[in-house]
Amino acid sequence: MVGEPDSSGLRGRALSRRRLLQAAGVGVAGAMLAARPGAAEAAPGGLPRGLSTDEIWDRNLELADHGPRLTGNPAHRRFIDSLEADLDRIGLDVHRDRLTFDRWDPLRWELAIDGTPVPVAFYFPYSGVTGPDGITAPLQYLGVLGQIGAWEPARGKIAVVEVPVLPLPITVGYRPSGQYPVDAAPPDPIAYLPSVSDAVGAPTLENAVRAGVRGVICIRTGISEALADDQYAPFTTGYQGCPAVWVGPQEAERVRASARRGASARLVMHARRALGAATDTLFAVLPGTDPTETVIVNTHTDGPNVAEENGGIGLISLARQFAQVPAHRRRRTLVFVFVTGHFQLPQFETEVGSGVGTMQASSRWMRMHPEWWDGKGAHRKAVAALTLEHLGCREWLDDPQHRHYGPTGRPEVGWCYTTTPAMRSIYLASARGTANERTVTCDPLPALYFGEGAPFYKSGIATVSLIPSQTYLTAAPANGAIDKLDKHLMAGQIETFSKAIRTVERRSSAQIGAPALPL
């Protein structure tokens, strides 16, 4: 099957924003973002509101219509531009950091064996490049290689490798410490997450290049066909120089048998590389009266679907809300940070703080702008960092036999790292009375802290980091997985963070505390 994307790197899309809006029953009026005293409806507690629930949803529909915001691509640039325009209208002091990297843009991907087309689940991001006609070579079956297997038998051929999605105990990434509501359905003890499994189990294609392999077909097993489709994974590798695609479970035996008999295949991974491409990180400052302390509110802007990443919409709502508070009533300076590079971490992350584990793309902003967080000399000290990611996700899972993939009827577990006792109690108290249901606070494990809050934690800053781990985290379907999101849950999560920021403002840095860092 041929995959032909638009400039976003997505297989042909026929879904317009107008149709999405009509389907959702949401009006198309733009959000009124300018901070006009007295114009906004008051939120509970007397604080002006940010975006309404429908305005939040409208922004998500726009993301769905624009397609995947892969790092630095046109859709990503449009989103960053729109965020900057929003922040300008709100009246914040906006800064834009221009960064450069080597971008890989997929154009067309397909597979045929002995002249017969074979459906492809998706391309392997940043794998390699063929011309428009692809490469033709014999297949060689290698089985399960993992990241260090032997590629030599496939020299001069197209290798076929098995990549099972590993069943992961949820305690590998999270240590639960509290939840809201107290009677929420517990998380499943085992998770099947292509986004996480591929980070540790996908083959290292650079080793294939060294062995003279011409291309690679990865067979994804252990999950349903529907879950295997359109997975933009692994997303944690740089350019490897070996063209590769994924096939799903339904084609597994056909491809396996063809490789064992040495059939001929044509693999197309037509892509282009843009060396020294530009992409931007935004940050905006809302001054407070205290010249020594800040609170960071952050997310990233790139991703393959709506929820990954729509945290920027949450930040715009929060910025609009707090900008309407009179300046003399704002204690600490709020710094809203929208980083680029989460979906090309090898080119963006750098070491800050303890340097243990992955540092995420926000580490680059921290390295560039210590004046807003490290407290050294005349620099301001960040007393807390609050991270919003993956807003509004409903839970979708495979059935036990991995034949069918569908909704469970529950919200996705809203995992939230809270790294001091005070931040844990603040977050759980802030969730009460909101639609932010089935959220679970957790402690980070040594060297493992998912999401863009990690560098702040590893730099000794108290954190609250919302990081649901939905099965469709890295999926890039034509509708942006908008059908799996809930606008009321999303609004409740944003409201929780609004309440948490207000509570942090009333606490001293000593009351907030500092996290105990891993050795």
C-alpha positions in Angstrom: 0.0 0.0 0.0 1.3 3.4 -0.9 1.5 6.2 1.7 1.5 9.7 0.1 1.4 12.5 2.7 0.8 16.1 2.4 3.6 18.4 3.6 3.0 17.3 7.2 4.2 13.8 6.5 0.7 12.2 6.8 -0.9 9.7 4.5 -3.6 11.4 2.3 -6.1 13.4 4.4 -9.6 14.4 3.3 -10.9 15.9 6.5 -11.5 19.6 6.5 -11.7 21.8 9.6 -15.2 22.8 8.5 -16.4 19.2 8.5 -14.7 18.5 11.8 -16.5 21.5 13.3 -19.8 20.5 11.9 -19.4 17.0 13.2 -18.6 18.2 16.7 -21.3 20.8 16.7 -18.9 23.6 17.6 -19.0 27.2 16.3 -16.2 28.6 14.3 -15.8 31.9 16.0 -12.2 32.7 17.0 -11.2 33.0 20.6 -11.2 36.5 22.0 -7.7 36.5 23.5 -7.0 40.2 24.2 -6.9 40.8 28.0 -9.6 43.4 28.4 -10.3 44.4 32.0 -13.8 43.4 33.0 -14.5 41.6 29.7 -13.9 38.1 30.9 -16.4 36.0 32.8 -15.2 35.2 36.2 -13.9 31.7 37.1 -14.6 30.1 40.5 -12.8 32.1 43.2 -13.1 35.4 41.3 -10.2 34.9 38.9 -11.0 35.8 35.3 -11.5 32.8 33.0 -9.1 31.7 30.3 -10.5 30.1 27.1 -14.0 28.6 27.4 -14.4 24.9 26.9 -15.7 25.4 23.4 -12.8 27.7 22.5 -10.4 25.1 23.8 -12.1 22.5 21.6 -12.1 24.7 18.6 -8.3 25.1 18.9 -7.9 21.3 19.0 -10.0 20.9 15.9 -7.7 23.3 14.2 -4.8 21.1 15.1 -6.6 18.1 13.7 -7.1 19.8 10.4 -3.5 20.9 10.1 -2.1 17.4 10.4 1.0 16.2 12.3 3.3 18.9 13.6 6.5 17.0 13.1 9.4 19.0 14.3 10.0 21.9 12.0 7.5 21.0 9.3 5.0 23.6 7.9 2.2 22.5 10.2 4.5 22.8 13.2 5.6 26.3 12.1 2.0 27.4 11.7 1.2 26.3 15.2 4.1 28.1 16.7 3.2 31.3 14.7 -0.4 31.0 16.0 0.8 30.6 19.6 3.1 33.7 19.3 0.1 35.7 17.9 -2.0 34.6 20.8 0.6 35.6 23.3 1.1 39.0 21.6 -2.7 39.7 21.8 -2.7 38.7 25.4 0.0 41.3 26.0 2.8 39.2 27.3 6.5 39.8 26.6 7.2 37.1 23.9 10.6 35.7 23.0 11.4 33.4 20.1 14.6 31.3 20.0 15.6 30.1 16.6 17.2 26.7 16.6 18.6 24.6 13.7 18.6 20.9 13.1 18.7 18.3 10.3 15.1 17.5 9.4 13.9 14.3 7.6 10.6 14.7 5.6 8.8 11.6 4.5 7.3 11.9 1.0 6.1 8.4 0.0 6.5 4.9 1.4 5.4 1.6 0.0 6.3 -2.1 -0.2 5.8 -4.8 -2.8 6.9 -8.5 -2.7 7.3 -10.3 -6.0 5.5 -7.4 -7.6 2.4 -7.6 -5.3 1.7 -4.6 -3.1 1.9 -5.2 0.6 0.0 -2.8 3.0 2.4 -0.8 5.1 1.4 0.3 8.7 3.7 3.3 8.6 7.2 4.5 7.9 10.1 4.3 10.4 10.8 7.9 11.3 14.3 9.2 10.5 15.3 5.8 9.1 16.7 6.6 5.7 16.1 7.7 2.1 15.4 6.0 -1.2 14.7 7.6 -4.6 11.1 7.7 -5.8 11.6 4.3 -7.4 12.8 2.7 -4.2 15.2 -0.2 -3.9 14.8 -3.8 -5.1 16.6 -6.6 -3.4 16.1 -10.2 -1.9 14.5 -10.4 1.5 16.4 -12.0 4.4 14.5 -13.0 7.6 16.4 -12.2 10.8 13.8 -12.7 13.5 13.9 -10.7 16.7 17.1 -8.6 16.8 16.4 -5.9 19.4 18.9 -3.1 19.4 22.1 -5.2 19.3 21.4 -8.1 17.0 23.5 -9.5 14.1 22.7 -8.0 10.7 25.4 -9.6 8.6 23.3 -12.3 7.0 21.3 -9.6 5.3 24.2 -7.9 3.7 23.1 -6.5 0.3 19.5 -7.5 1.0 16.4 -6.1 2.6 16.2 -7.4 6.2 12.9 -8.5 7.8 12.9 -8.2 11.6 10.3 -8.9 14.3 9.5 -6.1 16.7 7.0 -7.2 19.4 5.4 -4.6 21.5 6.5 -5.6 25.0 4.0 -5.8 27.9 5.2 -3.2 30.3 4.4 -3.3 34.0 3.0 0.2 34.7 5.2 0.5 37.8 8.2 0.6 35.4 7.4 4.3 34.8 5.2 5.3 37.7 5.0 4.9 41.4 1.4 5.9 42.4 1.1 8.2 45.5 -2.5 9.4 45.3 -5.5 9.9 43.0 -8.6 11.9 42.3 -11.3 10.8 42.8 -10.4 8.3 45.5 -12.7 5.7 43.9 -11.4 6.1 40.3 -10.8 3.0 38.3 -7.2 1.8 38.9 -4.7 1.7 36.1 -4.3 -1.6 34.3 -1.2 -3.3 35.7 0.2 -4.1 32.2 0.4 -1.6 29.4 1.0 -2.2 25.6 2.5 1.1 24.5 4.3 1.2 21.1 5.7 4.6 22.0 7.6 3.2 25.0 8.3 -0.3 23.7 9.9 1.0 20.5 12.2 3.3 22.4 13.9 0.2 23.9 13.0 -2.6 21.4 13.1 -1.2 17.9 16.2 -2.1 15.9 19.2 0.2 15.7 19.3 0.8 12.0 22.8 2.3 12.1 24.0 -1.2 12.8 22.2 -2.4 9.7 24.1 0.3 7.7 27.4 -0.9 9.0 26.6 -4.5 8.0 25.7 -3.4 4.4 21.9 -4.0 4.7 20.0 -2.0 2.0 16.7 -1.6 3.8 14.6 -3.0 6.7 11.0 -4.2 7.1 9.9 -4.2 10.7 7.0 -6.6 11.6 5.0 -5.2 14.5 3.4 -7.9 16.7 1.9 -8.1 20.1 -0.9 -5.6 19.5 -3.9 -5.3 17.2 -3.8 -4.2 13.6 -5.7 -1.0 14.4 -3.3 0.0 17.2 -0.3 -0.8 15.0 -1.5 1.5 12.2 0.1 4.9 11.8 2.5 4.7 14.7 5.2 7.4 14.4 7.7 5.4 16.3 10.4 5.2 17.5 10.5 9.0 17.9 13.7 8.9 20.0 16.3 8.4 17.3 18.2 10.7 15.0 18.8 10.0 11.3 20.1 6.5 10.8 20.7 6.2 7.1 18.8 3.0 6.4 15.3 3.1 4.8 12.7 1.2 6.8 9.0 0.7 7.1 6.6 -1.1 9.4 4.0 -3.8 8.6 1.3 -4.8 11.0 0.2 -8.1 12.4 -2.1 -9.0 9.5 0.7 -9.0 7.0 3.2 -10.6 9.4 3.0 -14.2 8.2 3.0 -13.2 4.5 6.1 -11.1 4.9 7.8 -13.7 7.2 7.2 -16.6 4.7 8.4 -14.5 1.8 11.6 -13.6 3.5 12.3 -17.2 4.5 12.2 -18.2 0.8 14.3 -15.2 -0.3 11.6 -13.5 -2.3 12.4 -10.2 -4.1 11.0 -7.0 -2.6 10.8 -3.3 -3.7 10.9 -0.9 -0.7 10.2 2.8 -1.2 11.0 5.2 1.6 11.1 8.4 -0.5 12.1 11.2 1.7 14.2 14.3 1.7 16.6 15.8 4.3 16.7 19.4 5.1 20.1 20.1 6.7 20.3 23.1 9.0 16.5 23.5 9.1 15.0 26.1 11.4 12.5 25.5 14.2 11.6 27.8 17.1 11.0 27.7 20.9 8.7 30.3 22.3 8.6 31.7 25.8 6.5 34.5 27.2 6.9 36.4 30.5 4.1 37.7 32.7 5.9 39.9 35.3 5.2 39.6 39.0 6.1 41.9 41.9 8.8 39.6 43.3 12.0 40.3 41.4 13.7 37.1 42.7 11.3 34.1 42.0 9.5 32.6 39.1 7.1 29.8 38.3 7.6 28.0 35.0 4.6 26.7 33.0 5.7 24.6 30.1 5.0 22.1 27.3 6.2 21.2 23.8 4.7 22.1 20.5 5.6 19.3 18.1 3.9 15.9 17.7 2.1 13.5 15.4 -1.5 14.0 16.6 -3.8 16.5 18.4 -3.1 15.3 22.0 0.5 15.0 21.2 0.8 17.9 21.6 -2.0 20.2 22.6 -0.5 21.4 25.9 0.2 24.8 24.2 -3.6 25.4 24.1 -3.7 24.9 27.9 -0.8 27.4 28.3 -2.6 30.0 26.2 -5.7 29.7 28.4 -3.7 30.0 31.6 -1.7 33.0 30.2 -4.9 34.8 29.2 -6.4 34.1 32.6 -3.4 35.3 34.7 -2.8 38.3 32.4 -6.1 39.7 33.6 -5.0 39.7 37.2 -3.9 43.2 38.2 -0.1 43.5 38.1 0.1 44.5 41.8 -1.7 41.2 42.7 0.7 38.9 40.8 3.5 37.8 43.2 5.9 35.7 41.1 6.7 36.1 37.5 5.1 33.4 35.4 7.3 32.1 32.5 5.3 30.2 29.8 7.6 28.0 27.8 6.7 26.2 24.5 9.7 24.1 23.4 10.4 22.6 20.1 12.3 19.3 19.5 10.4 16.8 21.6 10.1 14.6 18.5 13.7 14.8 17.6 15.3 14.6 21.1 18.8 13.4 20.0 19.2 16.8 18.2 17.8 19.0 21.0 18.3 17.6 24.5 21.3 18.6 26.5 22.4 18.0 30.1 21.2 20.2 32.9 20.9 19.4 36.6 21.7 15.9 37.7 22.1 14.7 34.2 20.5 11.3 35.0 18.4 9.8 32.2 16.8 11.6 29.2 16.8 15.3 29.5 14.0 16.2 27.1 13.8 19.2 24.8 13.2 21.7 27.6 16.7 21.2 28.7 17.9 23.2 25.7 15.7 26.2 26.8 17.0 25.8 30.4 20.6 25.9 29.1 19.9 29.0 27.0 18.0 30.9 29.7 19.3 30.2 33.2 18.3 33.8 34.1 14.7 32.6 34.6 15.3 29.6 36.8 18.7 28.8 38.4 18.9 31.6 41.0 22.6 32.2 40.6 23.8 35.8 41.0 21.1 38.1 39.7 19.2 35.3 38.1 15.7 34.5 39.3 15.0 31.3 41.1 12.2 29.0 39.8 10.3 27.7 42.9 8.1 25.4 40.8 7.6 24.1 37.3 4.2 22.9 36.0 4.0 20.9 32.8 0.9 20.2 30.7 1.0 17.4 28.1 -1.6 15.2 26.4 -4.8 17.0 27.3 -8.2 15.5 27.2 -7.3 11.8 26.4 -9.9 9.1 26.7 -8.7 5.5 27.2 -8.5 3.2 24.2 -7.1 -0.3 24.6 -6.8 -3.6 22.8 -9.0 -6.5 23.9 -7.1 -9.3 25.8 -6.5 -11.2 22.5 -5.2 -8.1 20.7 -7.8 -8.5 17.9 -9.9 -5.4 18.5 -8.9 -1.9 19.6 -11.5 0.5 21.0 -12.7 2.8 23.8 -13.1 1.6 27.4 -15.5 4.4 28.3 -13.1 5.8 30.8 -10.7 8.8 30.9 -7.1 7.9 30.2 -5.2 7.6 33.4 -3.9 11.2 34.1 -0.5 10.3 35.5 1.0 13.3 37.1 4.5 13.5 38.6 4.5 15.5 41.9 8.0 15.7 43.3 7.4 17.2 46.8 4.7 16.4 49.4 3.4 20.0 49.0 3.1 19.7 45.2 1.3 16.4 45.6 -1.3 17.9 48.0 -1.6 21.0 45.9 -2.4 19.1 42.7 -4.9 16.7 44.3 -6.7 19.5 46.0 -6.8 21.5 42.8 -8.3 18.6 40.9 -11.3 18.4 43.3 -14.5 19.7 41.8 -13.1 19.7 38.3 -13.7 17.3 35.3 -10.0 16.2 35.7 -11.1 12.7 36.8 -9.0 9.5 37.1 -5.8 11.4 37.6 -3.1 9.7 39.6 -0.1 11.4 41.3 3.2 9.5 41.1 6.8 9.7 42.3 9.5 9.6 39.6 11.8 6.6 39.5 15.6 7.0 39.4 16.6 8.1 35.9 13.1 7.7 34.6 10.7 10.7 34.4 8.6 10.9 31.2 7.9 14.2 29.6 9.1 17.8 29.4 9.0 18.3 33.2 12.0 16.1 33.7 14.9 18.6 33.3 13.2 20.9 35.9 13.0 18.1 38.4 16.5 17.0 37.7 17.6 20.6 38.4 16.1 20.6 41.9 12.9 22.4 41.1 9.6 21.2 42.6 7.4 19.9 39.7 3.8 19.0 38.8 3.9 17.2 35.4 0.8 15.9 33.8 1.8 13.1 31.4 -1.0 10.6 30.4 0.5 7.6 28.5 -2.3 6.8 26.0 -1.9 3.9 23.6 -2.2 6.4 20.7 0.5 8.7 22.0 2.6 8.4 18.8 -0.2 7.6 16.3 -0.6 9.8 13.3 -4.1 9.0 11.9 -5.8 11.2 9.3 -8.1 12.8 11.9 -5.3 13.4 14.4 -7.0 11.1 16.9 -9.5 13.9 17.7 -12.2 11.2 18.1 -10.4 10.0 21.2 -10.4 13.3 23.1 -12.9 14.9 25.6 -13.2 18.6 25.7 -14.6 18.6 29.3 -11.8 16.5 30.6 -9.4 18.8 28.8 -11.0 21.9 30.4 -10.9 20.2 33.8 -7.2 19.5 33.5 -6.5 23.2 32.6 -8.6 24.3 35.5 -6.7 22.1 37.8 -3.4 23.8 36.8 -5.0 27.2 37.2 -5.9 26.3 40.8 -2.5 24.8 41.4 -0.7 28.0 40.2 -2.9 30.1 42.5 -2.1 27.9 45.5 1.7 27.9 44.7 1.5 31.7 44.7 0.3 31.6 48.3 3.1 29.3 49.5 6.7 30.3 50.3 9.5 28.5 48.6 10.3 26.6 51.8 6.6 25.4 52.0 6.8 24.2 48.4 10.0 22.4 49.0 12.6 20.9 46.7 12.7 17.3 45.3 15.0 14.6 46.5 17.1 13.8 43.4 18.3 10.4 42.3 21.9 9.6 43.0 
